Every structure is written in structure tokens, then in C-alpha cells.
Amino acid sequence: MRREQDLTQEYIAALMEISPTSYARIERGEIQPKIEKLQQLAQILKVDVNELLEHEDKSVLLSVNGSSDFSN
């Protein structure tokens, strides 16, 4: 999704006020953002939150099943 819009990880991370490393970890599915950050990412990518969760591309792999306390 991000790549389809020619957006960099650094650009999205800056908009989300998180580090590029944290954003990269979200994309890889290593951490799960809080719902507020998930909603923010959906707004940035101009998609519904459900599209992020269902996207098969794996360029943004997100899950709401984790108990992560990611808040940055």
C-alpha cells in the first residue's frame, strides 16, 4: 500500500511521530500498534482500517491480536 503511493517509511514515520525503525517493525509485523496509530496510518494511506488488516500484499502487515503496548 505504501509503495503503491510512493511513500517512504521515513515519511510515514514522521507523520505518525514515531521512529522509522518502529514503522519498519510495524510493516514487518514485529509489533502491533495501538488502535489510535492504526487509525492514523489508515488516514495517511487513505484507506479503511479494515483494508490494512486484510491487505494481502504484506507491505503493511498489521494485527490487532497482539498485546503489544506500542504507543510511540
N, C-alpha and C positions, 0 to 999 in steps of 0.2 A: 504494500500500500504506500509506504513512504517513498520507495524508489519510483513507483509509478508517477508520483507527483514531483519527482526530482528534489526531494527534501533530504537534507543530511541529518545524520544522528545528532550532530552538534547543534544544528539549528533547532530541532525539536526539543532537545535537552534544554537549550536556553529559554525557549518559550515555556517549558514546563518548570523552569527553575530547579533543575536537577543537573547532576554532572553527566557528561557524555558517557562515561563508564556506566553509570546507573542506567541510562537509557538503553545502552547496548545490552546490558544484562536483562532488561525487560524484553527486548526483542528476542533474545535467545531463550527466554522462558526460565531464566535462572531465579528471577524474583518476580513477585506479583505486586503490582501497585495497588494502593488503596483505591477505592471506587472513585474518589474525587480526581485522582490523577488519571484514571482510566477515562473518565468523562472528559477531562481536559484534552487527552490525547485524541479522543474521538472528534472533538471540536476542531483541533488542529488539522486532522486528516479529512475533515468534512464528511464523516461517516457516522452511522449509528453505532453505539457501543456494541450492539449485537454483532455487527459486521466485524468488529475487531476480534470478538470471541469466536466467530465462525470462519474467519478467513483461512483458507487452505494454503495460502502462499507460504506461510511460516515466516514471512519477513517481519511480522509482528505477531509473536506467539504469546498470548495472554491467557491467564486462567484466574478465575475467582475462587478456585477450590482451596488455594493455599491459605496458610495462617500467617503469612508474612506481614510484618508491621512496617512496610516500606512507606515512608512518609515524606521523603525529600523530594 
